[in-house]
Amino acid sequence: MKALFALGLVLLILGIGSFVIPIPHRENHGVKIGDTSIGVTTQHNEGVPRAVSVILVVAGVAMTLAGARSR
């Protein structure tokens, strides 16, 4: 059950990190006419939805506790 404990720890770290670390997202907008192209690149920092972060933390805690108890 050491794998269950390790997987729970990874989920817990990912869940906590998803609360504070934004995910960068780039978009290229442009027009290409012949050999000439005109464009703009925009960048957004999007976060993970809070519900997903909470689910990751709860699942990580549950799996860590289950892995620790079965040792």
N, CA, C and O of each residue as an XYZ file, in Angstrom:
284
protein
N       0.811     -1.202      0.000
C       0.000      0.000      0.000
C       0.853      1.265      0.000
O       0.338      2.372      0.158
N       2.153      1.092     -0.178
C       3.026      2.249     -0.247
C       2.698      3.100     -1.481
O       2.854      4.321     -1.454
N       2.248      2.456     -2.556
C       1.885      3.181     -3.769
C       0.655      4.061     -3.526
O       0.570      5.162     -4.070
N      -0.284      3.596     -2.727
C      -1.480      4.381     -2.410
C      -1.101      5.638     -1.630
O      -1.644      6.716     -1.873
N      -0.171      5.493     -0.695
C       0.308      6.634      0.081
C       1.017      7.645     -0.823
O       0.798      8.850     -0.702
N       1.860      7.154     -1.721
C       2.603      8.029     -2.625
C       1.666      8.753     -3.593
O       1.830      9.947     -3.843
N       0.691      8.034     -4.131
C      -0.272      8.651     -5.046
C      -1.102      9.707     -4.318
O      -1.385     10.766     -4.879
N      -1.486      9.434     -3.100
C      -2.225     10.412     -2.297
C      -1.398     11.660     -2.021
O      -1.922     12.773     -2.031
N      -0.113     11.472     -1.777
C       0.771     12.605     -1.535
C       0.921     13.458     -2.793
O       0.932     14.687     -2.713
N       1.035     12.815     -3.946
C       1.135     13.546     -5.212
C      -0.155     14.337     -5.474
O      -0.096     15.500     -5.874
N      -1.309     13.714     -5.253
C      -2.583     14.417     -5.448
C      -2.720     15.603     -4.494
O      -3.238     16.655     -4.872
N      -2.263     15.431     -3.279
C      -2.332     16.500     -2.288
C      -1.459     17.683     -2.706
O      -1.883     18.833     -2.598
N      -0.264     17.413     -3.172
C       0.637     18.482     -3.611
C       0.073     19.190     -4.845
O       0.116     20.418     -4.929
N      -0.457     18.418     -5.806
C      -1.062     19.020     -6.987
C      -2.278     19.878     -6.626
O      -2.480     20.947     -7.201
N      -3.073     19.412     -5.686
C      -4.258     20.165     -5.263
C      -3.906     21.472     -4.601
O      -4.532     22.496     -4.874
N      -2.909     21.455     -3.731
C      -2.488     22.686     -3.059
C      -1.851     23.642     -4.066
O      -2.091     24.848     -4.024
N      -1.043     23.097     -4.966
C      -0.401     23.932     -5.973
C      -1.390     24.558     -6.936
O      -1.167     25.668     -7.418
N      -2.480     23.861     -7.225
C      -3.455     24.384     -8.174
C      -4.224     25.589     -7.621
O      -4.854     26.320     -8.385
N      -4.180     25.799     -6.311
C      -4.811     26.985     -5.734
C      -4.028     28.256     -6.060
O      -4.625     29.322     -6.212
N      -2.702     28.161     -6.169
C      -1.871     29.363     -6.271
C      -1.139     29.522     -7.596
O      -0.733     30.638     -7.923
N      -0.953     28.468     -8.367
C      -0.170     28.548     -9.597
C      -1.106     28.648    -10.796
O      -1.884     27.730    -11.053
N      -1.037     29.762    -11.536
C      -1.879     29.897    -12.724
C      -1.292     29.122    -13.905
O      -0.091     28.854    -13.951
N      -2.145     28.773    -14.844
C      -1.731     28.062    -16.042
C      -1.698     29.064    -17.194
O      -2.736     29.618    -17.556
N      -0.511     29.307    -17.779
C      -0.445     30.272    -18.886
C      -1.083     29.712    -20.155
O      -0.971     28.522    -20.450
N      -1.744     30.580    -20.889
C      -2.438     30.192    -22.116
C      -2.175     31.258    -23.172
O      -2.441     32.438    -22.944
N      -1.654     30.851    -24.327
C      -1.341     31.783    -25.413
C      -2.253     31.571    -26.601
O      -2.610     30.445    -26.947
N      -2.619     32.675    -27.215
C      -3.442     32.628    -28.425
C      -2.811     33.519    -29.479
O      -2.363     34.626    -29.181
N      -2.779     33.033    -30.707
C      -2.290     33.823    -31.832
C      -3.471     34.224    -32.701
O      -4.227     33.373    -33.170
N      -3.624     35.524    -32.911
C      -4.677     36.055    -33.757
C      -3.994     36.761    -34.915
O      -3.130     37.611    -34.701
N      -4.369     36.421    -36.122
C      -3.717     37.095    -37.225
C      -4.354     36.808    -38.563
O      -5.256     35.981    -38.697
N      -3.842     37.532    -39.558
C      -4.306     37.401    -40.922
C      -3.074     37.205    -41.799
O      -2.073     37.904    -41.640
N      -3.153     36.265    -42.711
C      -2.053     36.034    -43.639
C      -2.565     36.246    -45.054
O      -3.483     35.568    -45.515
N      -1.949     37.199    -45.725
C      -2.307     37.506    -47.105
C      -1.040     37.350    -47.945
O      -0.114     38.155    -47.850
N      -1.017     36.327    -48.747
C       0.176     36.066    -49.557
C       1.358     35.742    -48.673
O       1.291     34.826    -47.854
N       2.458     36.498    -48.833
C       3.649     36.300    -48.018
C       3.656     37.166    -46.767
O       4.551     37.038    -45.931
N       2.684     38.031    -46.631
C       2.636     38.961    -45.508
C       1.661     38.447    -44.454
O       0.565     37.981    -44.767
N       2.088     38.544    -43.207
C       1.182     38.166    -42.118
C       1.203     39.256    -41.056
O       2.253     39.801    -40.719
N       0.038     39.554    -40.546
C      -0.123     40.533    -39.478
C      -0.843     39.823    -38.352
O      -1.890     39.208    -38.559
N      -0.276     39.910    -37.161
C      -0.898     39.184    -36.065
C      -0.574     39.758    -34.706
O       0.313     40.597    -34.547
N      -1.310     39.285    -33.750
C      -1.146     39.664    -32.356
C      -1.162     38.394    -31.522
O      -1.997     37.514    -31.731
N      -0.240     38.304    -30.583
C      -0.210     37.175    -29.655
C      -0.673     37.674    -28.292
O      -0.116     38.631    -27.753
N      -1.676     37.033    -27.744
C      -2.166     37.388    -26.415
C      -1.881     36.256    -25.449
O      -1.880     35.085    -25.827
N      -1.641     36.615    -24.206
C      -1.360     35.616    -23.177
C      -2.280     35.854    -21.984
O      -2.427     36.978    -21.505
N      -2.891     34.777    -21.519
C      -3.785     34.824    -20.369
C      -3.270     33.849    -19.315
O      -2.721     32.799    -19.648
N      -3.445     34.194    -18.072
C      -3.145     33.276    -16.972
C      -4.468     32.805    -16.397
O      -5.200     33.572    -15.771
N      -4.760     31.544    -16.617
C      -6.022     30.977    -16.145
C      -5.747     30.032    -14.989
O      -4.769     29.284    -14.998
N      -6.608     30.075    -14.013
C      -6.480     29.179    -12.881
C      -7.366     27.952    -13.036
O      -8.303     27.930    -13.834
N      -7.047     26.950    -12.264
C      -7.863     25.739    -12.233
C      -9.124     26.063    -11.430
O      -9.035     26.771    -10.428
N     -10.288     25.569    -11.837
C     -11.501     25.826    -11.055
C     -11.341     25.359     -9.597
O     -10.734     24.322     -9.327
N     -11.885     26.126     -8.695
C     -11.738     25.833     -7.254
C     -12.293     24.453     -6.897
O     -11.742     23.779     -6.026
N     -13.359     24.028     -7.545
C     -13.943     22.716     -7.241
C     -12.955     21.595     -7.551
O     -12.869     20.621     -6.803
N     -12.215     21.725     -8.639
C     -11.226     20.709     -8.998
C     -10.103     20.691     -7.970
O      -9.638     19.621     -7.578
N      -9.664     21.868     -7.532
C      -8.609     21.941     -6.524
C      -9.043     21.302     -5.213
O      -8.276     20.572     -4.585
N     -10.275     21.577     -4.805
C     -10.786     21.000     -3.554
C     -10.886     19.479     -3.673
O     -10.536     18.763     -2.734
N     -11.354     18.985     -4.806
C     -11.459     17.539     -5.010
C     -10.084     16.883     -4.959
O      -9.933     15.812     -4.372
N      -9.078     17.514     -5.566
C      -7.721     16.969     -5.530
C      -7.182     16.905     -4.102
O      -6.565     15.914     -3.712
N      -7.417     17.966     -3.320
C      -6.920     17.983     -1.938
C      -7.622     16.920     -1.097
O      -6.973     16.192     -0.346
N      -8.938     16.831     -1.223
C      -9.693     15.845     -0.428
C      -9.296     14.413     -0.813
O      -9.107     13.564      0.058
N      -9.172     14.153     -2.103
C      -8.766     12.821     -2.549
C      -7.342     12.502     -2.099
O      -7.047     11.368     -1.724
N      -6.468     13.493     -2.136
C      -5.090     13.288     -1.679
C      -5.009     12.964     -0.204
O      -4.262     12.076      0.204
N      -5.779     13.684      0.599
C      -5.788     13.414      2.042
C      -6.361     12.023      2.320
O      -5.814     11.272      3.128
N      -7.456     11.686      1.652
C      -8.081     10.378      1.875
C      -7.145      9.236      1.474
O      -7.024      8.250      2.201
N      -6.489      9.364      0.330
C      -5.590      8.294     -0.122
C      -4.350      8.211      0.760
O      -3.856      7.114      1.022
N      -3.841      9.346      1.221
C      -2.685      9.329      2.107
C      -3.031      8.656      3.428
O      -2.248      7.856      3.940
N      -4.201      8.973      3.985
C      -4.618      8.349      5.232
C      -4.864      6.847      5.048
O      -4.501      6.051      5.913
N      -5.471      6.463      3.938
C      -5.727      5.044      3.683
C      -4.420      4.283      3.498
O      -4.296      3.143      3.947
N      -3.450      4.904      2.843
C      -2.159      4.249      2.650
C      -1.377      4.154      3.938
O      -0.647      3.184      4.141
N      -1.508      5.139      4.820
C      -0.788      5.132      6.081
C      -1.391      4.112      7.057
O      -0.663      3.489      7.830
N      -2.683      3.947      7.023
C      -3.336      3.010      7.946
C      -3.080      1.562      7.585
O      -3.062      0.696      8.459
N      -2.883      1.294      6.319
C      -2.746     -0.109      5.905
C      -1.304     -0.613      6.009
O      -1.029     -1.759      5.652
N      -0.409      0.201      6.476
C       0.982     -0.231      6.619
C       1.157     -1.182      7.754
O       2.270     -1.641      8.009
